[in-house]
């Protein structure tokens, strides 16, 4: 990991929030990517000027509620205050640094992404170059909104160690930004007509693999891929030949088969750990998929 880059990625200190929840990951090579939850309350009539230092990186803010702020020029002059709506983003090139002045409470997700990260993503996708991302100011971005909703629980549950599902979600974010705001038509973002992109599919599967032991709603899986439920379900089936539910059932059965090798684990315990409603549901689904009940399959496999 680039230690200096990882330190720069922790942006909470610039907002007076050095302890803000933050996850840092190196998804491809050496470049780090960070996600920080920023919640900064302001007293009535107060403002807060935030200065982000110059660096070879991009800074993206996804607003989780409406906020009012303005840009601050290098001469100290303030632009007009405007409202940035919930679900909108600001994408800023930090080559020359950036400054804003907050005029209301801030609740957002902040993403710090070195330019070298996009170089690594583009190289991994067999593209030839990356020239830059187009900056955005208050653009509504439903894909980032969905991904942000899926990332929030990871931040809240994390002890600072990035969960396994984070890497493909980060790659889905990078691919989305390159596809929508970059100068490279990223090939790995585009799948068969109507299908998910490579990274959307990986993000969805990683999310299911990490959460197979509980009841998962399709909306949660779709959010991990940055999509609405309807678009996701059709795209997933086009890409994999299975519905999300069918893929999840296959995963649960496969994990159950592995757990059945442990003689000390009861069928009821395995059912619960694999996300089945109860032992009866586990037995029915397992027998339908494997052709034998869990008890019979265990007895045969341990002979």
Buried (B, 14 or more C-beta within 10 A) or exposed (E): EBEEBBEBBBBBEBBEBEEBBBBBBBBBBEBBBBBBBBBBEBEEEEBBEBEBEEBEBBBBBBBBBBBBBBBBEEEEEBEEBBBBEBBBBBBBBBEEBBBBBBBBBBBBBBBBBBBBBBBBBBBBBEBEEBEBBEBBEEBEBEBBBBBBBBBBEBBEEBEEEBBEBBBBBBBBBBBBBBBBBBEBEBEBBEBEEEBBBBBBBBBBBBBBBBBBEEEBEBBBBBBBBBBBBEBBBBBBBBBBEEBBEEBBBEBBBBBBBEBBEEEEBEBEEBBBBBBBEEBEEBBEBBBEBBEBBBEBBBEEEEE
